[in-house]
Amino acid sequence: MNLLLVEDDTMLAEALCAGLRAHGFRVDTAGDAALARTALVEHDFDAVLLDLGLPGSSGLSVLSYLRGRYDATPVIILTARDKLSDRIAGLDAGADDYIVKPFQPDELFARLRAVMRRTQGRVSPVLSCSGVVLDPARREVTRDGAAVPLSAHEFRTLLLLMERQGRVVTREQLEEAVYGSSGTIESNTIAVYVHQLRRKLGEQLIVTVHGQGYRISNAGVGNGGAAA
């Protein structure tokens, strides 16, 4: 099981990593919100252990970013903030559990196992269009029943387009979903991913709406769009 530990206290992070690894977990660490968002873009995790009091930006911004990308990865908040209002804010933002520091490691391991048991039963809607089927839970894409391998960035691009099927998605929205920010990557990067998706899944699946962005439509390029 792969975990991401987001914690700026180096000593605590090292102690938690040692305990988690001794229990068979693989752990990556991030010391601030920016590093956490980068890790979440570049890797898939089975769960996230998230401190709230991070330098530069609150852990809630990381949680908001994760849920804003339609990512249901389980999140357990680990924080010294013990007010009821903080607990409510964390859970309402999409956290699966909330543990107040200091805590015993065995409690964390038990809570982590419980969260994983609960979330393994979640059902994510399977998305389909024109013979292309995307299963968010399994992170699988098929075309006419045959598996189609996609890179992580291609998958996230397709996921957002499929989630908003029939609606225009701007390049900025795609950049935000894929990279966690917009305006910081080369201007043609999203166009490259769209080109790759068309090559793998069919030229007519993704329609370019000039001056606006992209959309997926059963009608293909004959309905007001054109290939990029």
Secondary structure in CASP SS format (residue, H / E / C, confidence):
PFRMAT SS
TARGET T0000
AUTHOR 0000-0000-0000
METHOD secondary structure of the structure
MODEL  1
M C 1.00
N E 1.00
L E 1.00
L E 1.00
L E 1.00
V E 1.00
E C 1.00
D C 1.00
D C 1.00
T H 1.00
M H 1.00
L H 1.00
A H 1.00
E H 1.00
A H 1.00
L H 1.00
C H 1.00
A H 1.00
G H 1.00
L H 1.00
R H 1.00
A H 1.00
H C 1.00
G C 1.00
F C 1.00
R E 1.00
V E 1.00
D E 1.00
T E 1.00
A E 1.00
G C 1.00
D C 1.00
A H 1.00
A H 1.00
L H 1.00
A H 1.00
R H 1.00
T H 1.00
A H 1.00
L H 1.00
V H 1.00
E H 1.00
H C 1.00
D C 1.00
F C 1.00
D C 1.00
A E 1.00
V E 1.00
L E 1.00
L E 1.00
D C 1.00
L C 1.00
G C 1.00
L C 1.00
P C 1.00
G C 1.00
S C 1.00
S C 1.00
G H 1.00
L H 1.00
S H 1.00
V H 1.00
L H 1.00
S H 1.00
Y H 1.00
L H 1.00
R H 1.00
G H 1.00
R C 1.00
Y C 1.00
D C 1.00
A C 1.00
T C 1.00
P C 1.00
V E 1.00
I E 1.00
I E 1.00
L E 1.00
T E 1.00
A C 1.00
R C 1.00
D C 1.00
K C 1.00
L H 1.00
S H 1.00
D H 1.00
R H 1.00
I H 1.00
A H 1.00
G H 1.00
L H 1.00
D H 1.00
A C 1.00
G C 1.00
A C 1.00
D C 1.00
D E 1.00
Y E 1.00
I E 1.00
V E 1.00
K C 1.00
P C 1.00
F C 1.00
Q C 1.00
P H 1.00
D H 1.00
E H 1.00
L H 1.00
F H 1.00
A H 1.00
R H 1.00
L H 1.00
R H 1.00
A H 1.00
V H 1.00
M H 1.00
R H 1.00
R H 1.00
T H 1.00
Q C 1.00
G C 1.00
R C 1.00
V C 1.00
S C 1.00
P C 1.00
V C 1.00
L E 1.00
S E 1.00
C E 1.00
S C 1.00
G C 1.00
V E 1.00
V E 1.00
L E 1.00
D E 1.00
P C 1.00
A C 1.00
R C 1.00
R C 1.00
E E 1.00
V E 1.00
T E 1.00
R E 1.00
D C 1.00
G C 1.00
A E 1.00
A E 1.00
V C 1.00
P C 1.00
L C 1.00
S C 1.00
A H 1.00
H H 1.00
E H 1.00
F H 1.00
R H 1.00
T H 1.00
L H 1.00
L H 1.00
L H 1.00
L H 1.00
M H 1.00
E H 1.00
R C 1.00
Q C 1.00
G C 1.00
R C 1.00
V C 1.00
V E 1.00
T C 1.00
R H 1.00
E H 1.00
Q H 1.00
L H 1.00
E H 1.00
E H 1.00
A H 1.00
V H 1.00
Y H 1.00
G C 1.00
S C 1.00
S C 1.00
G C 1.00
T C 1.00
I C 1.00
E C 1.00
S C 1.00
N C 1.00
T H 1.00
I H 1.00
A H 1.00
V H 1.00
Y H 1.00
V H 1.00
H H 1.00
Q H 1.00
L H 1.00
R H 1.00
R H 1.00
K H 1.00
L H 1.00
G C 1.00
E C 1.00
Q C 1.00
L C 1.00
I E 1.00
V E 1.00
T E 1.00
V E 1.00
H C 1.00
G C 1.00
Q C 1.00
G E 1.00
Y E 1.00
R E 1.00
I E 1.00
S C 1.00
N C 1.00
A C 1.00
G H 1.00
V H 1.00
G H 1.00
N C 1.00
G C 1.00
G C 1.00
A E 1.00
A C 1.00
A C 1.00
END
